[in-house]
Amino acid sequence: MRDYNNQALAYVYFEDEPGRQSATKLLSKDEARRIAVNIVKLPELLRWAVQQGVAGTHFGKSQLYQLLSAIEQSEPGLFGV
């Protein structure tokens, strides 16, 4: 995944072959795609949370978990998992 300036943001690896996938503990192609799609949604989700008053513009790990929980409760299925 790359940003607007073509900077690599994340690599999500997968394995198509079920035997190798199990042995290497890699994601399936569909699992990797779902994770990549959700990573792309993060800026939009954070903007939504700030607008809804669920979170401020700066927060730590525990606030992130609270934020994601609040978003999932407000928008069920938003994360696609």
N, C-alpha and C positions, 0 to 999 in steps of 0.2 A: 504494500500500500504506500502511495506517495502523496505528498501534499501539493498545494498549488505551485510551489517552487520546485517540484520534482524531487524533494528530499524524501528519502525512505523513512517512513514512520514505523512500520511494523512488517515483520515477515511471519506469515502463518503457514506452517508446513503441513503437508498431508501425504498420505500414501494410498494409492489406488488398490494395490493388491492386498486382499484381506489377510493372508498369512503373514506377509511382511508388516502390515499395519499392526497386527497383534504383537508380533515379536519386537518391533521397534517402538511400540506404544505411541504411534503417531495418530493424528486425527484422520478421519475419512475426508474426502473432498467436500462433501456436504457440510460436515462439522466445521471445517476450516472456512468455508464460504460464509456460514452463519456468524462465526466469530468476526471475520473481516467486516461484514456488513454492520455488525453492532459496534465495532470500533469506529467506523465511519460516522455512526449516529451520535457518538459521544458529544461533540461540540453542540449539536442541536439539542440534545437532552440537557446539557448543562445550562444552555440559554433558557430553555423552558423552565428549569428548576429555579433559576434566579428570578424569572418573571413571575412565577407562582409563589415566590417567597419561601420555597422549600430549602434553598441554600443561598449563601452569600457567594461572592466572587472568589473567595479563597477558603479552602477547607482541607482538612487532613484525611487520613485513611478512614477513621471511624465515621466522619461526616459523609464521606463518599458512600459507605455502606448504607447509611441512613437515607441519603439522597436516592440511591438506586432502589431501595425498598419503597420509598415514597412514590417514586415515578412508577414503579411496577403496580402499586396499589391504585394509582390514579389512572394509569393507562395499561390495563391488563393486556398481555401479549405483545407489548411494544418491543421487547427485546427479541422476539421471535424464537424463544426457546421453550 
